[in-house]
Amino acid sequence: MEQRAFTRTGRSASVIGLGTWQLGADWGDVDEKDALAVLDAAVESGVTFFDTADVYGDGLSERTIATFLRSRPELDIFVATKMGRRVEQLPENYVLDNFRAWNDRSRRNLGVDRLDLVQLHCPPTPVYASGEVFDALDTLVAEERIAHYGVSVETCAEALTAIARPGVASVQIILNPLRLKPLAEVLPAAEKAGVAIIARVPLASGLLSGKYTKDTVFPDNDHRTYNRHGEAFDQGETFSGVDYATGVEAAVEFAGLAPEGVTPAQLALRWILQQPGVTTVIPGARTPGQARANASAADLPELDAATLASIRDLYDRRIKDQVEHRW
């Protein structure tokens, strides 16, 4: 699979990685055997980048990755984790002592002395403008707790603030055919600065897979049930912030744009990979088949101009007014 540079880290990663939120919690139940099978299928399909967080299953996702990597010592996998969501979301909680404690826990979970990449996990907006916060992150690098750091953001404004920081190696942001705003400023700014872009929620919480209808019922412990209106965390993380009924209708139209032999999910991933400035995209997977199908999108030919124009038109007509002013 094609590898793209995380320029400020000196490392590269597969253009399609694996998001492992599904292997921890908030998407229904998954057992360790199934989770390990997903990781194995992703790696065998060319994936070299895993994205996790210390709160996914209260560390379960990190520990599962560690179990898998212990069984495959020959692999060179770039593992990115996140920190900051284990406490009340107040700027004053983003301090060096907490960072050390959170990083030490993640190092134990992942079974490593130094974390490859640690991302602030969608912190309160003032955190991005705090010199003390980034001084603390530099200290973690100096202490060799972490090799590099980045941020995961909710808004384009937060992304642009972070990109201006010289030590920020990556910005993780929601980008998919239902969230086009980052194309205008964030991706060009990141590319110019040498900051990697990690595209998350690429299938709009599964909407763009084309598998759901207005009558689909998700489990009670699935965020697509309990966070549909932002009850637990930012609404944009669930269905990209799009009203579910509107999203289902848009997904039907989107599926009709897929070339012959290409699934709607693969169309969404292929579209993301074509956007200048994208380093890697991190779809999740609950089965080995999903992991393999997602990875295969990297081998698809580029979408033609007519398809790209149709995706833009769909966004402008159905989605833009719902999401662009918020994120």
Number of C-alpha atoms within 10 A of each C-alpha: 15 13 17 16 17 19 16 17 19 8 12 18 22 24 26 34 28 27 20 26 22 21 29 26 20 19 19 16 13 14 10 16 9 14 23 19 17 24 25 18 21 27 20 13 17 20 26 22 24 24 26 25 26 26 21 20 16 13 19 21 27 31 21 22 23 19 16 16 19 13 10 11 9 8 11 10 16 18 21 20 27 24 24 24 17 13 10 9 13 13 15 11 17 22 16 18 11 15 21 18 11 17 23 18 15 25 21 15 19 25 17 13 13 20 23 18 20 28 26 25 21 23 22 17 16 11 20 23 14 12 11 13 19 22 14 17 26 19 16 21 17 11 12 13 21 22 16 23 26 26 26 25 24 22 20 21 15 24 25 19 13 25 26 14 16 12 19 23 26 28 26 23 26 26 26 22 24 32 23 19 20 21 16 10 13 22 26 16 18 23 17 10 17 20 29 27 26 24 24 24 22 28 27 27 19 19 25 29 20 20 14 18 15 11 7 7 11 14 13 12 14 17 23 22 16 17 19 22 18 14 11 10 14 15 19 22 20 24 25 28 24 26 16 19 12 13 23 20 16 21 26 18 16 24 19 12 18 17 13 7 7 16 20 23 26 22 26 25 29 23 19 23 20 12 13 13 21 22 28 27 29 26 27 25 23 20 17 18 14 17 26 20 18 26 27 18 21 19 10 12 8 13 14 9 9 10 16 15 11 14 19 15 13 17 18 14 10 15 21 18 12 14 17 17 9 11 18
